[in-house]
Structures are given as C-alpha cells and as structure tokens.
Amino acid sequence: MKSDVVTIDLSRIDDYFPDDFTDEEIANGKTLLLKKLSIIYHRFYNGKIQVVPKAGLYGFNWFNVWYTPGVSAVSTAIRDDNSLSFDLTSRGNTVAIVSDSTRVLGDGDCTPPGGLGVMEGKALLMKILGGIDAVPLCIDSRDSNGETSTEKIIDFVKMVQPSFGAINLEDISQPNCYKVLDTLRAECDIPVWHDDAQGTASVTLAGLINALKLADKEIGEVKTILIGAGASNTSIARIAFAAGLDPGKAIMFDAKGALHKGRTDLKDNPALYRKWEICQVTNPEKITELGDAFDKADVLIALSRPGPDYVREEWIRRMNPKPIIFACANPVPEIYPYAAKRAGAFIVATGRGDFPNQINNSLGFPGILKGALIVGARKISDDMAIAAARSLAEYAENRGIEPDNIIPKMDETEVFPLEAIAVARQAIKEGTARRNLSDDEILKIAGREIQQARESYRLLSESGLIAKPDIKVIRNTVDRVVKEIRDKR
C-alpha cells in the first residue's frame, strides 16, 4: 500500500492501490473502501448531523424571552397571521426530508430506519452547500396488510407541512412516488418535490447541455436511449423533452422491455401513468431489443440497476461517433468509465464523485431549494428545474468545460447561490413566490446563509468539537481492501 499518499481528505484515492491493479480492480477497490469507511465513521460520529442553537442566551431572562412567557406573543401573532411563521420561526429555511426507504439508492427496500443514513447525508449537504436546515423523517408507510400505502405518506406530509418551508421526498419506490408527488404538489401550500425526480433531472439536463456542446451535436437532433424507467429517468425524459430533446428519437427501457404504444400492461395500469405518457411519444418504430436501440444512437442515460456489466461495451461500439454515456446507477454504475471509454465513449458521467463528471442531485437540490425558500415559493415547477439546469451548465461553460469536466463539482460552492437566483427568478415569473426580490437581494441572502453554515462548520472542526478521523484507521482500511481484492484473483 502506498501509505504516503493516503491522507484524511482522501484526495488521491485512485493512487491508494498497487500499480499491478487493473482498472476494474481499482474501481471495485474504491467502492469497497468507501463502503468500509462509511460504516466505520458513521459509528464513530453516531450519525452526521445535530441541532445547535442560533439565538443567543445573554442572561437568565433570555430563557424567558425564547420560551415562556415571552414566546406567547409569537404564538398569538402566528395564530392571527400564519404567514408570520416564515419570519418568526426557523420554518422558512427548514426542509423535511421524507422517505419510506422503499428504494434506497440501488439497494431497494431497506426498511424505514434503513434510509436514515442517506437522509442524514442529504441534510448535511443541504446545510453545507445550501445553508438550509433539514430534518430526516423516515416513516413506516405500510398499512395493516403490510403493503406500502401512498395515502399514509400523503397524510403524513400534509400533517407536518406547517412546520417546514419545503418538503423533499426521497427514495420512495415506484409507482407510489408518482401519486405521492403529484397529489402533494397539487394540495400543499409549500414546495413538495421528489429530489430523485426533478433534482436528478435538472442536474442530468445540465450535464447533457454541455456534453452536447463538446460533441458538437444539437439537443433536438440526437437519438437517445434511456435505460430505467423509475422516478429519476421518467422525470429526466419529461424535463429533457421540455428543454428540446426530441421524444420521437428517444427509446426508454424498463425491467420488462422497451416502452412504446404497444405496452398495454402500462396502459392498463393507472398507477404507471407516467410510463404510459412516455410510451405515447417515444419509440415510434417500436424497437424492442436493447442492443438494437444502440444502433446510431448519440446519448445513453442509464439509471437502472447497479453494474458494472449491465451496459455492454459492444453496445457502445454501435453508437454514432462521439457517444455520450451517462451511467448513473448507485452505488456502482451500469458500466465503469474506463470500460465505456475503451469502447469509444467520448464523454462518460456517473453518479459518483470519485469518477469524472458526477451527475448527482447533490449538485441541484441545495441551490434549487435555497432559491425556492428565499422567495417563499409555493411550488417547484419543471421550468424552475430547467432554469437551475441552465444556470449549472452556464456556470461550467464560463469557467471552462472539457470531456472529463462537463459540470460543476460540489466543492465549486459559488454555483449554489447562482442556481438559487435562477430558480427564485423563475418562481417570481410564474407567480408562485410569496416575496418579490431582486437578484441582488436573493444573492445577498443566499450568500450570507451559506457562508454562516460553512463558518459554523469550520469553527466546530477547528475547535475539535468535530473530531478528525484517525489516519491510521484509514490506512489500515486501505490495507484490508487491497488484500481482499488480491484474494479474489
């Protein structure tokens, strides 16, 4: 093991592995290492988030200001005007992350508490990247028969919405996710969005815009394959079509095959109406074989099942010159980037940050939600998601793009306030915003709150209140992973 390159920031993770490791062994080794470190340090920290006060206690009577009797004035003021809850409490900058954990990443149903790690991670990213407070709420959506119930999720969100400025739905299996989102968007007075749907779609569109620029192809002219027809990919299709992608040149596949007008199983199942909508506008030739769909295709967008060998190299070789491959299954992409490049891919993106071109909703939701919260938007529309995508793509283009760098990274933190401006501006244009603010006002609020969150984190880290990982533990874990990979030879 190259112990001299193993550091706490994990910045040179590809170099942790011996020179005789193959590309596949390095890719598998990184996945295994990250999973092992995740277990070790989740246990070390007992989770990733905590609640800390943001109001001062300058003497005993400040307890009486923040609690009884003083707080009675706040209660009655909000009673008389509910909109004051956004100004007199933390509601306006607080998001509920609601999940029933029935489709967690690529791991399926993890039971209600099984999703907490992911939801805590989302809360951490919201705070650090967006200056947003978030509360993970993993719920049991099963009815008396043990079946997941959309009505239980819908009723739960309606009951808790008075405490939050927005609701982020997460990791809810299909087809339940469609009805839950559409019902709550229509019936709630705060933004309710499914980050796996609109969030992933927004970031994917941003990456696609810049990838097509580099490949010198027009969005309305390319042939696109979409593998996977869950909440993410059906939303990607809907939003990409709205942004100019030609549905007549698109073919989508679910677990049973290609989507087209002959799929009566989808037509006859009202719960799968989102899939049936796509059937009616795509794949006019009714191509059924996945391999055949790759003939003369330009773009692959896959959010299906973990690989790494689900998408075959020979399929990519059947595509047009400069093929664009988005293999975004988590935690392992449908094909590893090295294999896709070997088959001739021009641009490869995945959902992971340890490979180039991370197409992940973590680049979208902090800025999108921030913009919606700042202006008190009542909805997050598809056009708001498209506005966010264009702002991400524009930011990346302005600072320079290349095949292995088509989209901003999460540590390019200046992108999130700009994304918030684009989203807030669109909400104001659509008439769903409670507050009409200028771009400068939005930028000032977003910048201040994001900076406060990062400064708080820095002070906690530097003071030792957030303990540093032990480098010896990291190095020992690398050693164990290297041994495990070698033992599999």
C-alpha positions in Angstrom: 0.0 0.0 0.0 1.3 3.5 -0.9 0.9 4.8 2.7 2.4 8.2 1.8 -0.5 9.1 -0.5 -3.3 8.2 2.0 -4.5 11.4 3.6 -7.5 12.4 5.6 -9.0 14.3 2.7 -9.0 11.1 0.5 -8.0 13.3 -2.4 -5.8 10.8 -4.3 -7.9 7.7 -3.8 -7.0 6.2 -7.2 -3.4 6.2 -6.1 -4.1 4.1 -3.0 -3.9 0.9 -5.0 -0.9 -1.0 -6.2 0.5 -0.5 -9.7 -0.4 -4.0 -10.7 -4.1 -3.5 -10.1 -6.3 -3.5 -13.2 -8.8 -0.6 -13.9 -11.5 -3.0 -12.8 -9.8 -3.8 -9.5 -9.2 -0.2 -8.8 -12.8 0.7 -9.4 -14.0 -2.2 -7.2 -11.5 -1.3 -4.6 -12.7 2.3 -4.4 -16.3 1.1 -4.0 -15.3 -1.3 -1.2 -13.1 1.2 0.6 -15.7 3.9 0.6 -18.3 1.5 2.0 -16.0 0.3 4.7 -15.0 3.8 5.7 -18.7 4.8 5.7 -19.6 2.1 8.3 -16.5 3.0 10.5 -17.1 6.7 10.6 -20.9 6.6 10.9 -20.3 4.6 14.0 -17.5 6.9 15.2 -19.7 10.1 14.8 -23.0 8.4 15.7 -24.5 9.9 12.5 -23.8 13.1 10.6 -26.0 15.9 11.9 -27.1 17.6 15.1 -29.2 20.6 16.2 -27.5 23.7 17.5 -29.0 27.0 18.7 -28.7 30.1 16.5 -30.1 32.5 19.1 -28.1 33.8 22.0 -28.5 33.4 25.8 -27.0 36.5 27.3 -28.5 36.1 30.8 -31.2 34.1 32.7 -34.1 36.2 31.5 -33.3 35.3 27.9 -34.7 31.9 28.7 -38.0 33.7 29.3 -37.7 35.6 26.0 -37.1 32.5 23.9 -39.6 30.3 25.9 -42.5 31.2 28.2 -43.8 33.8 28.9 -42.2 35.8 26.1 -42.8 33.3 23.3 -46.6 33.5 23.9 -46.5 36.7 21.8 -45.0 34.7 18.9 -47.7 32.0 19.1 -50.6 34.5 19.1 -49.0 36.6 16.3 -48.8 33.5 14.1 -52.3 32.4 15.1 -53.6 35.7 13.7 -51.4 35.6 10.6 -50.0 32.2 9.6 -47.6 33.7 7.1 -45.6 35.1 10.1 -44.4 31.6 10.8 -41.9 32.1 8.0 -40.5 35.2 9.7 -40.8 34.5 13.4 -39.5 30.9 13.4 -37.0 28.8 11.5 -39.7 27.4 9.2 -38.7 29.5 6.2 -35.3 27.9 6.0 -36.1 24.4 7.1 -36.9 21.3 4.9 -38.3 18.0 5.8 -36.6 15.1 4.1 -39.4 12.5 3.9 -38.8 8.8 2.9 -40.3 5.4 3.5 -37.0 3.9 2.5 -38.5 1.6 -0.1 -36.0 2.3 -2.8 -32.7 3.5 -1.2 -30.0 4.1 -3.8 -29.6 0.8 -5.7 -30.3 -1.3 -2.6 -34.0 -1.5 -2.8 -36.3 -1.6 0.3 -34.0 -1.0 3.3 -36.9 -0.9 5.9 -37.9 2.6 7.3 -34.9 3.2 9.5 -32.5 1.9 6.8 -32.9 5.1 4.9 -31.7 7.3 7.8 -28.1 7.3 6.7 -28.9 8.6 3.2 -31.4 11.2 4.6 -28.8 12.4 7.1 -26.3 12.7 4.3 -28.8 14.8 2.4 -29.4 17.0 5.4 -25.6 17.5 5.8 -25.3 18.6 2.1 -28.2 20.9 2.4 -26.6 22.7 5.3 -23.0 22.9 4.0 -23.9 23.6 0.4 -27.2 25.5 0.7 -27.2 26.9 4.2 -30.5 25.0 4.7 -31.6 23.3 7.9 -33.1 19.9 7.2 -34.8 17.2 9.3 -34.6 13.5 8.1 -38.0 11.8 8.6 -38.0 8.1 7.7 -41.6 6.8 8.0 -43.3 3.5 8.0 -45.8 3.7 5.1 -47.1 0.1 5.4 -50.8 -0.4 6.0 -52.4 -3.1 8.2 -51.8 -5.7 5.4 -48.1 -4.9 5.3 -48.4 -3.1 1.9 -46.9 0.3 1.3 -49.6 3.0 1.2 -49.4 6.2 -0.8 -52.2 7.6 1.4 -50.1 7.2 4.6 -47.3 9.2 3.0 -49.6 11.8 1.7 -51.4 12.2 5.0 -48.1 12.4 6.9 -46.7 15.2 4.7 -49.9 17.2 5.0 -49.8 16.9 8.7 -46.2 18.1 9.1 -46.2 20.8 6.4 -47.0 23.7 8.9 -43.5 23.1 10.4 -41.5 23.4 7.2 -40.7 25.7 4.3 -40.5 22.8 1.9 -40.7 19.0 1.6 -38.1 16.9 -0.1 -39.4 13.4 -0.9 -36.7 10.8 -1.2 -36.2 7.1 -2.0 -39.9 6.2 -2.4 -40.4 3.3 -4.8 -42.4 3.5 -7.9 -45.2 3.6 -8.8 -46.1 5.1 -5.3 -43.7 8.0 -5.9 -45.7 9.3 -8.8 -49.0 9.6 -7.0 -47.4 10.9 -3.8 -45.6 13.7 -5.6 -48.4 14.8 -7.9 -51.0 14.8 -5.1 -48.9 16.7 -2.7 -47.7 19.3 -5.3 -51.4 20.0 -6.0 -52.6 20.1 -2.4 -49.8 21.6 -0.3 -49.1 25.3 0.0 -45.3 24.8 0.2 -43.0 23.3 -2.3 -43.1 19.5 -2.4 -40.6 17.9 -4.7 -39.1 14.4 -5.3 -35.4 15.0 -5.5 -34.9 11.7 -7.2 -37.2 13.0 -9.9 -36.9 16.7 -10.6 -33.5 17.1 -8.8 -31.8 14.3 -10.7 -33.4 15.5 -14.0 -32.1 19.1 -13.5 -28.5 18.0 -13.0 -28.7 15.5 -15.8 -30.0 18.1 -18.2 -27.2 20.4 -17.2 -24.6 17.8 -18.0 -26.3 16.9 -21.2 -26.3 20.5 -22.4 -22.6 20.8 -22.0 -21.8 17.3 -23.3 -23.7 18.0 -26.5 -21.8 21.3 -26.9 -18.5 19.5 -26.7 -19.7 16.8 -29.1 -21.0 19.5 -31.4 -24.5 18.0 -31.5 -27.9 19.7 -31.2 -30.2 18.6 -28.5 -33.2 18.3 -30.9 -31.3 16.1 -33.3 -29.8 13.4 -31.2 -31.0 9.8 -30.7 -31.3 9.0 -27.0 -31.5 5.7 -25.1 -32.9 5.8 -21.6 -32.4 2.6 -19.5 -34.5 2.5 -16.4 -38.0 3.9 -16.1 -38.2 4.8 -12.4 -38.9 8.2 -10.9 -35.5 9.6 -11.9 -35.4 8.6 -15.6 -39.1 9.3 -16.3 -38.6 12.8 -14.9 -35.3 13.2 -16.9 -37.3 12.3 -20.0 -40.1 14.7 -19.2 -37.8 17.6 -18.4 -35.3 16.9 -21.2 -38.2 16.8 -23.7 -39.4 20.2 -22.4 -35.9 21.5 -22.9 -35.7 20.4 -26.5 -34.8 16.7 -26.7 -36.9 15.0 -29.4 -39.0 12.3 -27.9 -39.5 10.8 -31.3 -35.8 10.0 -31.3 -35.8 8.5 -27.8 -36.2 4.9 -26.6 -36.8 4.1 -22.9 -36.5 0.6 -21.3 -37.9 -0.6 -18.1 -37.4 -4.1 -16.5 -39.9 -5.6 -18.9 -38.6 -4.1 -22.2 -38.9 -1.1 -24.4 -41.6 1.5 -23.8 -43.9 2.1 -26.8 -47.6 2.4 -27.7 -48.0 -1.4 -27.7 -47.2 -1.7 -24.0 -50.8 -2.5 -22.9 -49.5 -3.6 -19.5 -48.7 0.0 -18.8 -51.8 1.4 -20.5 -54.0 -0.7 -18.3 -52.3 0.1 -15.0 -53.4 3.6 -13.8 -50.6 3.6 -11.2 -48.0 3.6 -14.0 -49.4 6.7 -15.9 -46.0 8.4 -16.0 -44.6 5.5 -18.0 -47.6 5.4 -20.3 -47.2 9.1 -21.1 -43.7 8.3 -22.3 -44.9 5.3 -24.3 -47.2 7.6 -26.3 -44.4 10.0 -27.5 -41.3 7.8 -27.8 -40.0 4.9 -29.8 -42.4 5.2 -32.8 -40.6 2.3 -34.5 -41.4 0.0 -31.5 -37.8 -1.2 -31.2 -37.8 -4.0 -28.6 -34.2 -5.2 -28.3 -31.9 -3.2 -26.0 -28.8 -3.9 -28.2 -30.6 -2.8 -31.3 -31.6 0.5 -29.7 -27.9 1.5 -29.6 -27.6 1.5 -33.4 -26.7 5.1 -34.4 -27.6 6.4 -31.0 -25.8 9.5 -29.7 -26.7 9.5 -26.0 -27.3 6.9 -23.3 -28.9 7.9 -20.0 -29.0 5.0 -17.7 -30.4 5.0 -14.2 -31.3 1.3 -13.8 -29.6 -1.2 -11.7 -26.0 -1.4 -10.3 -23.4 -2.7 -12.6 -20.7 -2.8 -13.6 -21.5 -5.0 -16.5 -25.2 -4.2 -17.2 -24.3 -2.0 -20.2 -22.0 -3.8 -22.6 -19.0 -2.4 -24.5 -20.2 -3.9 -27.7 -23.4 -1.8 -27.5 -21.5 1.4 -27.2 -19.5 0.5 -30.3 -22.8 0.5 -32.2 -23.4 4.2 -31.4 -22.6 7.2 -33.5 -19.2 8.9 -33.3 -18.6 10.8 -30.0 -21.2 8.9 -28.0 -22.2 10.4 -24.6 -22.7 7.9 -21.8 -24.4 8.8 -18.5 -24.2 5.6 -16.4 -25.7 6.8 -13.1 -26.8 3.8 -11.1 -25.7 3.9 -7.5 -23.6 2.7 -5.8 -22.0 1.1 -8.9 -22.6 2.5 -12.4 -24.0 0.3 -15.2 -20.6 0.3 -16.8 -17.4 1.7 -15.3 -15.9 4.8 -17.1 -12.7 3.0 -18.1 -14.8 0.3 -19.9 -17.0 2.8 -21.6 -14.0 4.8 -22.8 -12.4 1.6 -24.1 -15.5 1.0 -26.2 -15.2 4.5 -27.7 -17.3 6.7 -25.5 -16.4 10.4 -25.9 -17.9 11.6 -22.6 -18.7 9.4 -19.6 -20.6 10.5 -16.5 -21.7 8.6 -13.4 -23.4 9.4 -10.1 -20.2 9.1 -8.1 -17.8 11.8 -7.1 -14.7 9.6 -7.3 -15.1 9.5 -11.1 -15.1 12.5 -13.5 -18.4 14.1 -14.4 -20.6 13.4 -11.3 -24.2 13.6 -12.4 -25.8 13.6 -9.0 -28.7 15.5 -7.5 -26.4 16.8 -4.7 -25.4 19.5 -7.3 -29.0 20.5 -7.7 -31.1 20.3 -4.5 -29.1 22.8 -2.3 -29.4 25.6 -4.8 -32.9 24.8 -6.1 -34.4 24.5 -2.6 -32.5 27.6 -1.5 -34.0 29.7 -4.3 -37.5 28.4 -3.6 -37.2 29.0 0.2 -35.8 32.6 -0.2 -38.8 33.8 -2.1 -41.3 31.6 -0.3 -42.3 29.7 -3.5 -45.4 27.5 -3.2 -44.3 25.1 -5.9 -41.1 23.9 -7.6 -42.1 23.6 -11.3 -40.4 21.8 -14.1 -39.5 25.2 -15.6 -37.7 26.0 -12.3 -35.8 22.8 -12.6 -34.8 23.7 -16.2 -33.8 27.2 -15.1 -31.5 25.5 -12.5 -30.1 23.2 -15.1 -29.3 26.1 -17.5 -27.6 28.0 -14.6 -25.4 25.0 -13.8 -24.4 24.5 -17.4 -23.7 28.2 -18.0 -21.5 28.3 -14.9 -19.5 25.4 -16.0 -19.1 26.7 -19.5 -18.0 30.1 -18.3 -15.2 28.5 -16.2 -14.3 26.0 -19.0 -15.6 22.6 -19.9 -13.9 19.5 -21.4 -14.9 15.9 -21.8 -13.9 14.9 -18.3 -15.2 18.2 -16.8 -18.7 19.0 -18.1 -20.4 20.1 -15.0 -19.6 21.9 -11.7 -18.4 19.8 -8.7 -19.9 20.1 -5.3 -16.9 22.0 -4.0 -17.4 24.8 -6.5 -19.6 26.4 -3.9 -20.2 29.7 -5.7 -22.5 27.9 -8.1 -25.2 27.3 -5.5 -26.2 31.0 -4.9 -26.3 31.5 -8.7 -28.6 28.4 -9.0 -30.8 29.9 -6.3 -31.1 33.1 -8.2 -32.2 31.3 -11.4 -34.8 29.2 -9.5 -36.2 32.2 -7.5 -36.4 34.3 -10.6 -38.5 31.7 -12.3 -40.8 31.3 -9.3 -41.4 35.0 -9.3 -42.1 34.9 -13.1 -44.6 32.1 -12.6 -46.4 33.9 -9.8 -45.8 31.2 -7.1 -43.4 33.3 -4.9 -44.6 34.9 -1.7 -41.8 37.5 -1.9 -40.7 39.5 -4.9 -37.0 40.1 -4.5 -34.3 41.3 -6.9 -31.4 39.1 -8.0 -29.1 41.2 -5.7 -31.3 40.6 -2.7 -31.5 36.8 -3.4 -27.8 36.6 -3.8 -27.2 38.5 -0.6 -29.5 36.2 1.4 -28.2 33.0 -0.1 -24.5 34.1 0.2 -25.0 35.1 3.9 -26.8 32.0 5.0 -24.4 29.6 3.1 -21.4 31.4 4.5 -22.8 31.2 8.0 -23.3 27.4 7.7 -19.7 26.9 6.4 -18.2 29.2 9.0 -20.0 27.3 11.8 -18.7 24.1 10.4 -15.2 25.5 10.3 -15.3 26.6 13.9 -16.6 23.3 15.1 -13.9 21.5 13.2 -11.0 23.7 14.3 -12.1 23.7 17.9 -12.1 19.9 17.9 -15.9 19.6 18.6 -16.0 17.7 15.3 -13.2 15.2 15.8 -10.9 14.3 12.9 -10.7 10.8 11.5 -7.7 8.7 12.6 -5.3 8.4 9.6 -4.1 5.1 10.9 -7.7 3.7 10.7 -7.9 4.9 7.1 -4.6 3.4 6.1 -5.4 0.1 7.8 -8.7 0.0 6.0 -6.9 0.6 2.7 -4.6 -2.4 3.5 -7.6 -4.6 4.2 -9.3 -3.6 0.9 -6.1 -4.3 -1.1 -5.9 -7.7 0.5 -9.5 -8.5 -0.2 -9.1 -7.6 -3.9 -5.9 -9.6 -4.2 -7.5 -12.6 -2.6 -10.2 -12.6 -5.3 -7.7 -13.1 -8.1 
